[in-house]
């Protein structure tokens, strides 16, 4: 398949929208990461997204809309709390999980009776959705399991020749995927952390927000590690990123956690030892409280180190006491396969 390389010009957006309307696949920039889009109501097109990514078909997709009122195409559920979150955070990197209308295909929702919806901030994304005249289902535009793409060149590396078109826009402003919050239960529950934190959501709705137990230290390995006694086949994810290998570089990766100076020393020690035996080592070490920078740069740094052909990545842990730090650590831990050295 020949993949069109498009710009964010009005003419190219129209070309991309026509591809979406005709059942094709288009990668496009958002403020979080690049998305791989298809008409959310076209089951065959959505199935082709799974194929292009090599993605398991029980992993739900996020449906992107161009205006808040379009949520009515997907759900009849609009509680006061949902309205507050829409008013406070849309457009932006917040995804709401709500009960779906029957006409939303099961393939789009991973077979669930809920649908994940967001209104992106990116003008290119909004222009594409408007021109396509339909909600667009879009996971990240990468091969399944690889680091999410935050630059057009990352999408080209993974998707060129696999999809119909790539809209090449700016680098993504946020750099990690949206916060996903399940609004279908009594307590709003964060299924995937992001740059919009639990504290910000609680302040907006005046109500306690909890994290899904798959995000807590105690249950991470139980939920996602078949060797711990829970088979992955038995776990049905309600949000992207809750199941299967995610964000993994080609290189082995180890997180070093502890006192900051000791972390730096241990990284240097491990780097030296590995280089002595011929391994090429890359290091990811953000400033201690540079959480926004870490969110923006983490996936890009993983991909750059992969392109350099490193054998081992050593990463300094971030504090998970900060909401954004917690979100970045969620990705970092998955990237490393939960391999941590504590010093």
C-alpha positions as a Markdown table, in Angstrom:
| # | Residue | x | y | z |
|---|---|---|---|---|
| 1 | Unk | 0.0 | 0.0 | 0.0 |
| 2 | Unk | 1.3 | 3.5 | -0.9 |
| 3 | Unk | 0.8 | 5.9 | 2.0 |
| 4 | Unk | 0.0 | 9.6 | 1.2 |
| 5 | Unk | 2.1 | 12.1 | 3.1 |
| 6 | Unk | -0.1 | 15.1 | 3.8 |
| 7 | Unk | 0.2 | 18.4 | 5.5 |
| 8 | Unk | -2.4 | 20.2 | 7.7 |
| 9 | Unk | -3.5 | 22.5 | 4.8 |
| 10 | Unk | -7.2 | 22.7 | 4.1 |
| 11 | Unk | -6.7 | 20.9 | 0.8 |
| 12 | Unk | -4.9 | 18.0 | 2.4 |
| 13 | Unk | -7.3 | 17.8 | 5.4 |
| 14 | Unk | -10.1 | 17.4 | 2.8 |
| 15 | Unk | -8.2 | 14.6 | 1.1 |
| 16 | Unk | -7.7 | 12.8 | 4.4 |
| 17 | Unk | -11.4 | 13.3 | 5.4 |
| 18 | Unk | -12.5 | 11.7 | 2.1 |
| 19 | Unk | -10.3 | 8.7 | 2.9 |
| 20 | Unk | -12.0 | 8.4 | 6.3 |
| 21 | Unk | -15.5 | 8.7 | 4.8 |
| 22 | Unk | -14.6 | 5.9 | 2.3 |
| 23 | Unk | -13.5 | 3.5 | 5.0 |
| 24 | Unk | -9.7 | 4.2 | 4.9 |
| 25 | Unk | -7.2 | 4.9 | 7.7 |
| 26 | Unk | -5.5 | 8.2 | 8.4 |
| 27 | Unk | -2.9 | 9.1 | 11.0 |
| 28 | Unk | -3.2 | 12.6 | 12.4 |
| 29 | Unk | -1.7 | 14.8 | 15.1 |
| 30 | Unk | -3.4 | 15.5 | 18.4 |
| 31 | Unk | -2.0 | 17.3 | 21.5 |
| 32 | Unk | -1.3 | 14.0 | 23.2 |
| 33 | Unk | 0.1 | 11.6 | 20.7 |
| 34 | Unk | -0.5 | 10.9 | 17.0 |
| 35 | Unk | -3.7 | 8.9 | 16.4 |
| 36 | Unk | -4.6 | 6.3 | 13.8 |
| 37 | Unk | -8.1 | 7.2 | 12.7 |
| 38 | Unk | -11.1 | 5.5 | 11.1 |
| 39 | Unk | -14.8 | 6.2 | 11.0 |
| 40 | Unk | -16.0 | 5.1 | 14.4 |
| 41 | Unk | -19.3 | 3.8 | 13.0 |
| 42 | Unk | -17.6 | 1.7 | 10.2 |
| 43 | Unk | -16.9 | -1.7 | 11.6 |
| 44 | Unk | -14.7 | -2.8 | 8.7 |
| 45 | Unk | -12.6 | 0.3 | 8.9 |
| 46 | Unk | -12.1 | -0.1 | 12.7 |
| 47 | Unk | -11.1 | -3.8 | 12.1 |
| 48 | Unk | -8.5 | -2.5 | 9.7 |
| 49 | Unk | -7.1 | -0.2 | 12.4 |
| 50 | Unk | -6.5 | -3.3 | 14.5 |
| 51 | Unk | -4.8 | -5.1 | 11.6 |
| 52 | Unk | -2.6 | -2.1 | 10.8 |
| 53 | Unk | -1.4 | -1.9 | 14.4 |
| 54 | Unk | -1.2 | -5.6 | 15.0 |
| 55 | Unk | -3.6 | -4.8 | 17.9 |
| 56 | Unk | -5.8 | -7.3 | 19.8 |
| 57 | Unk | -9.4 | -6.7 | 19.0 |
| 58 | Unk | -10.6 | -6.6 | 22.6 |
| 59 | Unk | -8.7 | -3.4 | 23.3 |
| 60 | Unk | -11.2 | -0.5 | 23.2 |
| 61 | Unk | -10.5 | 2.6 | 21.1 |
| 62 | Unk | -11.1 | 6.2 | 22.0 |
| 63 | Unk | -13.6 | 8.0 | 19.8 |
| 64 | Unk | -12.7 | 11.6 | 18.9 |
| 65 | Unk | -15.4 | 14.2 | 18.3 |
| 66 | Unk | -15.1 | 17.8 | 17.0 |
| 67 | Unk | -17.6 | 19.5 | 19.4 |
| 68 | Unk | -18.9 | 18.7 | 22.9 |
| 69 | Unk | -22.5 | 18.3 | 21.7 |
| 70 | Unk | -21.4 | 15.4 | 19.4 |
| 71 | Unk | -21.1 | 13.2 | 22.4 |
| 72 | Unk | -24.8 | 12.7 | 21.9 |
| 73 | Unk | -24.1 | 10.6 | 18.9 |
| 74 | Unk | -22.4 | 8.1 | 21.1 |
| 75 | Unk | -24.2 | 8.1 | 24.5 |
| 76 | Unk | -27.5 | 9.0 | 26.2 |
| 77 | Unk | -25.6 | 9.4 | 29.5 |
| 78 | Unk | -24.9 | 13.0 | 30.5 |
| 79 | Unk | -24.7 | 13.3 | 34.3 |
| 80 | Unk | -23.9 | 16.7 | 36.0 |
| 81 | Unk | -20.4 | 15.4 | 36.7 |
| 82 | Unk | -19.8 | 14.6 | 33.1 |
| 83 | Unk | -21.0 | 18.1 | 32.1 |
| 84 | Unk | -18.6 | 19.6 | 34.6 |
| 85 | Unk | -15.7 | 17.7 | 33.2 |
| 86 | Unk | -16.6 | 18.7 | 29.6 |
| 87 | Unk | -16.9 | 22.3 | 30.7 |
| 88 | Unk | -13.6 | 22.2 | 32.5 |
| 89 | Unk | -11.4 | 20.0 | 30.3 |
| 90 | Unk | -12.7 | 19.9 | 26.8 |
| 91 | Unk | -11.1 | 20.4 | 24.3 |
| 92 | Unk | -8.1 | 18.7 | 25.9 |
| 93 | Unk | -6.4 | 15.5 | 27.0 |
| 94 | Unk | -9.3 | 14.0 | 29.0 |
| 95 | Unk | -11.3 | 10.9 | 27.9 |
| 96 | Unk | -14.6 | 10.0 | 29.4 |
| 97 | Unk | -15.9 | 6.4 | 29.5 |
| 98 | Unk | -19.7 | 6.4 | 29.3 |
| 99 | Unk | -22.5 | 4.0 | 28.4 |
| 100 | Unk | -22.7 | 3.6 | 24.6 |
| 101 | Unk | -25.6 | 3.9 | 22.3 |
| 102 | Unk | -26.5 | 0.6 | 20.5 |
| 103 | Unk | -25.5 | 2.0 | 17.2 |
| 104 | Unk | -21.8 | 2.3 | 18.3 |
| 105 | Unk | -20.2 | -0.9 | 17.0 |
| 106 | Unk | -18.9 | -3.4 | 19.4 |
| 107 | Unk | -15.7 | -3.5 | 17.5 |
| 108 | Unk | -15.0 | 0.1 | 18.3 |
| 109 | Unk | -15.5 | -0.5 | 22.0 |
| 110 | Unk | -13.7 | -3.8 | 22.3 |
| 111 | Unk | -17.0 | -5.6 | 22.9 |
| 112 | Unk | -17.9 | -3.4 | 25.9 |
| 113 | Unk | -21.2 | -1.6 | 26.6 |
| 114 | Unk | -19.2 | 1.6 | 27.2 |
| 115 | Unk | -17.5 | 4.0 | 24.8 |
| 116 | Unk | -14.5 | 6.2 | 25.5 |
| 117 | Unk | -14.9 | 9.7 | 24.1 |
| 118 | Unk | -12.7 | 12.8 | 23.9 |
| 119 | Unk | -12.7 | 16.2 | 22.2 |
| 120 | Unk | -9.1 | 16.9 | 21.2 |
| 121 | Unk | -7.4 | 20.3 | 21.5 |
| 122 | Unk | -5.4 | 19.9 | 18.3 |
| 123 | Unk | -6.8 | 22.1 | 15.5 |
| 124 | Unk | -5.7 | 19.6 | 12.8 |
| 125 | Unk | -7.6 | 16.8 | 14.6 |
| 126 | Unk | -10.7 | 19.0 | 14.9 |
| 127 | Unk | -10.5 | 20.0 | 11.2 |
| 128 | Unk | -10.2 | 16.4 | 10.2 |
| 129 | Unk | -13.2 | 15.2 | 12.2 |
| 130 | Unk | -15.3 | 18.1 | 11.0 |
| 131 | Unk | -14.4 | 17.5 | 7.4 |
| 132 | Unk | -15.0 | 13.7 | 7.7 |
| 133 | Unk | -18.5 | 14.4 | 9.1 |
| 134 | Unk | -18.2 | 11.5 | 11.6 |
| 135 | Unk | -16.6 | 10.7 | 14.9 |
| 136 | Unk | -13.2 | 9.2 | 14.5 |
| 137 | Unk | -12.0 | 6.1 | 16.4 |
| 138 | Unk | -8.3 | 6.4 | 17.0 |
| 139 | Unk | -5.7 | 4.6 | 19.1 |
| 140 | Unk | -2.1 | 5.8 | 18.9 |
| 141 | Unk | -0.6 | 5.5 | 15.4 |
| 142 | Unk | 2.1 | 3.0 | 16.3 |
| 143 | Unk | 2.7 | -0.7 | 15.9 |
| 144 | Unk | 1.1 | -2.3 | 18.9 |
| 145 | Unk | 3.4 | -2.5 | 21.9 |
| 146 | Unk | 5.9 | 0.1 | 20.6 |
| 147 | Unk | 6.4 | 3.6 | 22.1 |
| 148 | Unk | 3.5 | 5.9 | 21.2 |
| 149 | Unk | 4.4 | 8.4 | 18.4 |
| 150 | Unk | 4.7 | 12.1 | 19.3 |
| 151 | Unk | 6.3 | 13.2 | 16.0 |
| 152 | Unk | 5.4 | 12.7 | 12.4 |
| 153 | Unk | 8.6 | 10.8 | 11.7 |
| 154 | Unk | 7.7 | 8.3 | 14.4 |
| 155 | Unk | 4.4 | 7.6 | 12.6 |
| 156 | Unk | 6.1 | 7.2 | 9.3 |
| 157 | Unk | 8.6 | 4.8 | 10.8 |
| 158 | Unk | 5.8 | 2.5 | 12.0 |
| 159 | Unk | 2.9 | 3.0 | 9.6 |
| 160 | Unk | 4.3 | 3.9 | 6.2 |
| 161 | Unk | 2.9 | 1.4 | 3.7 |
| 162 | Unk | 0.4 | 0.1 | 6.2 |
| 163 | Unk | -2.3 | 2.8 | 6.1 |
| 164 | Unk | -3.8 | 5.2 | 3.5 |
| 165 | Unk | -2.4 | 8.6 | 4.7 |
| 166 | Unk | -0.4 | 10.4 | 7.3 |
| 167 | Unk | -1.1 | 14.0 | 8.2 |
| 168 | Unk | 2.3 | 15.5 | 9.2 |
| 169 | Unk | 1.7 | 18.1 | 11.8 |
| 170 | Unk | 3.6 | 19.6 | 14.7 |
| 171 | Unk | 5.2 | 17.5 | 17.5 |
| 172 | Unk | 2.6 | 16.7 | 20.1 |
| 173 | Unk | 2.4 | 19.3 | 22.9 |
| 174 | Unk | 1.6 | 16.9 | 25.8 |
| 175 | Unk | 3.5 | 13.8 | 24.8 |
| 176 | Unk | 1.6 | 11.1 | 26.7 |
| 177 | Unk | -1.9 | 9.8 | 26.1 |
| 178 | Unk | -5.0 | 11.4 | 27.6 |
| 179 | Unk | -6.3 | 10.7 | 31.1 |
| 180 | Unk | -9.1 | 8.2 | 30.9 |
| 181 | Unk | -11.8 | 8.4 | 33.6 |
| 182 | Unk | -14.7 | 5.9 | 33.9 |
| 183 | Unk | -17.9 | 7.8 | 34.6 |
| 184 | Unk | -20.2 | 4.8 | 34.6 |
| 185 | Unk | -19.9 | 3.8 | 38.3 |
| 186 | Unk | -20.7 | 5.5 | 41.6 |
| 187 | Unk | -17.1 | 6.8 | 42.0 |
| 188 | Unk | -15.3 | 8.3 | 39.0 |
| 189 | Unk | -12.4 | 6.0 | 38.3 |
| 190 | Unk | -9.2 | 6.8 | 36.5 |
| 191 | Unk | -8.3 | 3.9 | 34.2 |
| 192 | Unk | -5.3 | 5.5 | 32.6 |
| 193 | Unk | -3.4 | 8.4 | 34.2 |
| 194 | Unk | -2.4 | 11.4 | 32.1 |
| 195 | Unk | -1.5 | 15.1 | 32.4 |
| 196 | Unk | -5.0 | 15.9 | 33.8 |
| 197 | Unk | -4.6 | 14.6 | 37.3 |
| 198 | Unk | -7.0 | 13.1 | 39.9 |
| 199 | Unk | -6.7 | 16.2 | 42.0 |
| 200 | Unk | -7.8 | 18.4 | 39.0 |
| 201 | Unk | -10.8 | 16.2 | 38.3 |
| 202 | Unk | -11.8 | 16.2 | 42.0 |
| 203 | Unk | -11.6 | 20.0 | 42.1 |
| 204 | Unk | -13.8 | 20.2 | 39.0 |
| 205 | Unk | -16.6 | 17.9 | 40.2 |
| 206 | Unk | -16.3 | 18.3 | 44.0 |
| 207 | Unk | -16.2 | 14.6 | 44.4 |
| 208 | Unk | -13.6 | 11.9 | 45.2 |
| 209 | Unk | -11.9 | 10.2 | 42.3 |
| 210 | Unk | -10.2 | 6.9 | 42.6 |
| 211 | Unk | -7.6 | 5.0 | 40.5 |
| 212 | Unk | -8.5 | 1.6 | 39.0 |
| 213 | Unk | -6.8 | -1.0 | 41.1 |
| 214 | Unk | -4.8 | -2.2 | 38.1 |
| 215 | Unk | -2.8 | 1.1 | 38.5 |
| 216 | Unk | -1.8 | 0.4 | 42.1 |
| 217 | Unk | 1.5 | -1.1 | 43.1 |
| 218 | Unk | -0.1 | -4.1 | 44.8 |
| 219 | Unk | -2.1 | -5.3 | 41.9 |
| 220 | Unk | -0.1 | -4.4 | 38.8 |
| 221 | Unk | 1.6 | -7.7 | 38.4 |
| 222 | Unk | -1.5 | -9.7 | 39.4 |
| 223 | Unk | -3.7 | -8.0 | 36.8 |
| 224 | Unk | -1.2 | -8.1 | 33.9 |
| 225 | Unk | 1.2 | -11.0 | 34.6 |
| 226 | Unk | -0.3 | -14.5 | 33.7 |
| 227 | Unk | 2.4 | -16.1 | 35.8 |
| 228 | Unk | 0.9 | -14.5 | 38.9 |
| 229 | Unk | -2.3 | -16.6 | 38.4 |
| 230 | Unk | -4.5 | -14.3 | 36.3 |
| 231 | Unk | -4.5 | -15.1 | 32.6 |
| 232 | Unk | -4.6 | -12.1 | 30.3 |
| 233 | Unk | -7.4 | -13.8 | 28.4 |
| 234 | Unk | -9.6 | -13.4 | 31.6 |
| 235 | Unk | -9.0 | -9.7 | 31.9 |
| 236 | Unk | -11.2 | -7.4 | 29.8 |
| 237 | Unk | -9.7 | -3.9 | 29.6 |
| 238 | Unk | -12.1 | -0.8 | 29.8 |
| 239 | Unk | -9.5 | 1.5 | 28.4 |
| 240 | Unk | -6.5 | 1.5 | 26.0 |
| 241 | Unk | -3.3 | 0.8 | 27.9 |
| 242 | Unk | -4.7 | -1.6 | 30.5 |
| 243 | Unk | -3.7 | -4.9 | 28.9 |
| 244 | Unk | -1.0 | -6.3 | 26.7 |
| 245 | Unk | 2.6 | -5.1 | 26.3 |
| 246 | Unk | 2.8 | -1.4 | 25.9 |
| 247 | Unk | 5.3 | 1.4 | 25.0 |
| 248 | Unk | 8.2 | -1.0 | 24.9 |
| 249 | Unk | 11.5 | 0.0 | 23.2 |
| 250 | Unk | 13.5 | -2.6 | 21.2 |
| 251 | Unk | 16.3 | -2.4 | 23.8 |
| 252 | Unk | 16.1 | -4.0 | 27.3 |
| 253 | Unk | 15.2 | -1.3 | 29.9 |
| 254 | Unk | 15.7 | -1.0 | 33.6 |
| 255 | Unk | 14.3 | 1.7 | 35.9 |
| 256 | Unk | 16.6 | 2.8 | 38.8 |
| 257 | Unk | 14.6 | 4.1 | 41.8 |
| 258 | Unk | 15.6 | 5.7 | 45.1 |
| 259 | Unk | 17.6 | 8.7 | 46.4 |
| 260 | Unk | 18.4 | 11.0 | 43.5 |
| 261 | Unk | 22.2 | 11.1 | 44.0 |
| 262 | Unk | 22.3 | 7.3 | 44.5 |
| 263 | Unk | 20.2 | 6.8 | 41.3 |
| 264 | Unk | 22.7 | 8.9 | 39.3 |
| 265 | Unk | 25.6 | 6.9 | 40.8 |
| 266 | Unk | 23.9 | 3.5 | 40.1 |
| 267 | Unk | 23.1 | 4.5 | 36.5 |
| 268 | Unk | 26.7 | 5.5 | 35.9 |
| 269 | Unk | 27.9 | 2.2 | 37.5 |
| 270 | Unk | 25.6 | 0.0 | 35.5 |
| 271 | Unk | 26.4 | 2.0 | 32.3 |
| 272 | Unk | 30.1 | 1.5 | 32.8 |
| 273 | Unk | 29.7 | -2.2 | 33.6 |
| 274 | Unk | 27.6 | -2.8 | 30.5 |
| 275 | Unk | 29.9 | -0.8 | 28.2 |
| 276 | Unk | 32.9 | -2.8 | 29.4 |
| 277 | Unk | 31.3 | -6.0 | 28.0 |
| 278 | Unk | 30.4 | -4.3 | 24.7 |
| 279 | Unk | 26.8 | -3.2 | 25.3 |
| 280 | Unk | 25.6 | 0.2 | 23.9 |
| 281 | Unk | 23.8 | 2.0 | 26.7 |
| 282 | Unk | 21.3 | 4.8 | 26.6 |
| 283 | Unk | 20.2 | 6.9 | 29.6 |
| 284 | Unk | 16.9 | 8.6 | 30.3 |
| 285 | Unk | 17.2 | 10.9 | 33.4 |
| 286 | Unk | 14.9 | 13.9 | 33.8 |
| 287 | Unk | 15.4 | 16.6 | 36.4 |
| 288 | Unk | 13.8 | 15.7 | 39.7 |
| 289 | Unk | 10.5 | 17.7 | 39.3 |
| 290 | Unk | 10.5 | 18.2 | 35.5 |
| 291 | Unk | 7.2 | 16.2 | 35.2 |
| 292 | Unk | 5.7 | 18.1 | 32.3 |
| 293 | Unk | 9.0 | 17.9 | 30.4 |
| 294 | Unk | 9.2 | 14.2 | 31.1 |
| 295 | Unk | 5.7 | 13.7 | 29.8 |
| 296 | Unk | 6.6 | 15.6 | 26.6 |
| 297 | Unk | 9.9 | 13.9 | 26.0 |
| 298 | Unk | 9.7 | 10.3 | 27.3 |
| 299 | Unk | 8.3 | 8.5 | 24.2 |
| 300 | Unk | 10.5 | 10.6 | 21.8 |
| 301 | Unk | 13.6 | 9.7 | 23.8 |
| 302 | Unk | 12.7 | 5.9 | 23.7 |
| 303 | Unk | 12.3 | 6.1 | 20.0 |
| 304 | Unk | 15.6 | 8.1 | 19.5 |
| 305 | Unk | 17.5 | 5.5 | 21.6 |
| 306 | Unk | 15.9 | 2.7 | 19.5 |
| 307 | Unk | 17.1 | 4.5 | 16.3 |
| 308 | Unk | 20.6 | 4.7 | 17.8 |
| 309 | Unk | 20.6 | 0.9 | 18.3 |
| 310 | Unk | 21.2 | 0.8 | 22.0 |
| 311 | Unk | 21.2 | -2.6 | 23.8 |
| 312 | Unk | 20.1 | -1.3 | 27.2 |
| 313 | Unk | 18.2 | 1.8 | 28.5 |
| 314 | Unk | 18.7 | 2.9 | 32.0 |
| 315 | Unk | 16.0 | 5.2 | 33.3 |
| 316 | Unk | 15.8 | 7.2 | 36.5 |
| 317 | Unk | 12.4 | 6.9 | 38.2 |
| 318 | Unk | 10.2 | 9.9 | 38.8 |
| 319 | Unk | 8.2 | 10.7 | 41.9 |
| 320 | Unk | 4.7 | 9.1 | 41.7 |
| 321 | Unk | 3.5 | 11.5 | 44.5 |
| 322 | Unk | 2.9 | 14.1 | 41.7 |
| 323 | Unk | -0.1 | 13.3 | 39.4 |
| 324 | Unk | 1.8 | 13.9 | 36.2 |
| 325 | Unk | 4.9 | 12.1 | 37.6 |
| 326 | Unk | 2.5 | 9.1 | 38.4 |
| 327 | Unk | 1.3 | 9.2 | 34.8 |
| 328 | Unk | 4.8 | 9.2 | 33.3 |
| 329 | Unk | 5.9 | 6.4 | 35.6 |
| 330 | Unk | 2.9 | 4.4 | 34.5 |
| 331 | Unk | 4.3 | 4.5 | 31.0 |
| 332 | Unk | 7.9 | 4.0 | 32.2 |
| 333 | Unk | 7.1 | 0.9 | 34.2 |
| 334 | Unk | 5.3 | -0.7 | 31.3 |
| 335 | Unk | 8.1 | 0.2 | 28.9 |
| 336 | Unk | 10.6 | -1.6 | 31.2 |
| 337 | Unk | 8.3 | -4.6 | 31.8 |
| 338 | Unk | 8.3 | -3.5 | 35.5 |
| 339 | Unk | 12.0 | -4.2 | 35.9 |
| 340 | Unk | 13.2 | -1.9 | 38.7 |
| 341 | Unk | 16.4 | -1.6 | 40.6 |
| 342 | Unk | 16.0 | 0.1 | 44.0 |
| 343 | Unk | 19.0 | 1.9 | 45.5 |
